[in-house]
């Protein structure tokens, strides 16, 4: 047989083997209809809600994959998946095992409130031993919608170790003014990760650790170090408005407990001790609020320094934010106080010191964030103008220097000498029988 004929015969045998393998694979691979039906049943059983799947089919080139398109949960605010491509391990598939080498998500919307309705179906079996159901997950254009309807788009990827432990992970905020990224790297096989965060032109680096305690309950803890973060830019990166502009640094601790990853997220508690240098109180003029007893406050307040403690606590009703030990300085003014924000309402009390901490004017902030009310007791302003006591117990013996200084601060025009206090009226004579 000639050499050329031998090559043709060999090539023909290879082609026959490929065709034979292809036919065998098609016998074992489920059809598109079977895939759609199986996916619908499994998703509903696992999530506890019905799922509508627009299309589900096999894609053979450039590599075998299962493609799901236009899927959505049947909820008031549905979770929507535009396109999810899964690249299965074919060897595992031929053994009737589901193992995904990689899954790519292109376009999805996840309302936070809709997650509460999931997970009420039967539990899915967990991977045991060295089994790794999903090795790599890549997502693009994933929109997270907060409880208050604020959408934030993310890109990222996660590489998993057995037990759904991320080996490496990266989360990005495309389109943010300053680079906004989170990178996690696992330390060996320990459940400890190095976290490197870039946000607001600064950094928030540290470590987090996950422990399994009695009864299988999970405990998460970590320490982060915010450094030189521009607060307004950081808030804008997540489509939120900041009340202050300036760079912050400090120390943060975080803790969470739960039986599942979802419970960990819902119980997350952070504590941050922070300091800020030159900064600006946005959309609030402190001097104007004091002078008008809270009736007018539009404007800004330049600050020399700000410090305090910020606590955040996730709850089933949303995040509760608490500020304690707040201290701010602006020229001859200093302010101290505390505030609490929950369900988009604020309740806060401050004392504004006007003369090196000698006199304090009480300032109350309350109401929904969309319509905050500021109030200053009228008696405090009147007392300040005439140089009398602002707070009970201070007395009128503070002196003329205090009265003159307060007069300059509160009077819109040239200060006038304070009038002498009127003598007290004599008490009425006692009645006799």
Secondary structure, 3 states (H helix, E strand, C coil): CCHHHHHHHHHHHHHHHHHHHHHHHHHHCCCHHHHHHHHHHHHHHHHCCCEEEEEEEEECCCCCEEEEEEEEECCCCCCEEEEEEEEECHHHHHCCCCCEEEEEEEEEEEEHHHHCCCCCCCCCCCCCCCCCCECEEEEEEEEEECCCCCEEEEEEEEEEEHHHEEEEEEEECCCCCCCCEEEEEECCCCCEEEEEEEECCEEEEEEEEEEECHHHCEEEEEEEEEECEEHHHHHHHCCCCCCEEEEEEEEEEEEEEECCHHHHHHCCEEEEEEEEEEEEECCCCHHHHHHCCCCCCCCCEEECEEEEEEEEEEECCEEEEEEEEEEEEECCEEEEEEEEEECCEEEEEEEEECCCCCCEEEEEEEEEHHHCEEECCHHHHHHHHCCCCCCCCCCCCCCHHHHHHHHHHHCCCCCCCCCCCCCCCCCCCCCCC
